[in-house]
Amino acid sequence: MKRNYTGCAICDSTWGNLWEEVEGERMFFCCATCVVQFRRLVGRIKEETGWPTLESLDIVGDRRGRTCVAQAGTETLSVFVTFNSDGELLRFETLGSP
């Protein structure tokens, strides 16, 4: 899966040393909370769209909220998400075209 970050898969932090497999790919995360957030986000996107996999996921934002653009083939989905301190999704709002 193509991502727009070079650090942690969800927040781009470079501290930590946590590697987890998500969607068949080994990804770097700074902490366990980011792993939970990323997995919840990918799972919810797949649930909403019915896509079997995501080809790319661009994430912009911080702990107060993130705008995400997911792509599978020629289809895209743009959403705004927030998480609680345990990494659970609090808000998942579909936006207009990316």
Secondary structure, DSSP 8 states (H G I E B T S, - for coil): -EES-SSSTTT------EEEEETTEEEEESSHHHHHHHHHHHHHHHHHH--S--SEEEEEEETTEEEEEEEETTEEEEEEEEE-TTS-EEEEEE-S--
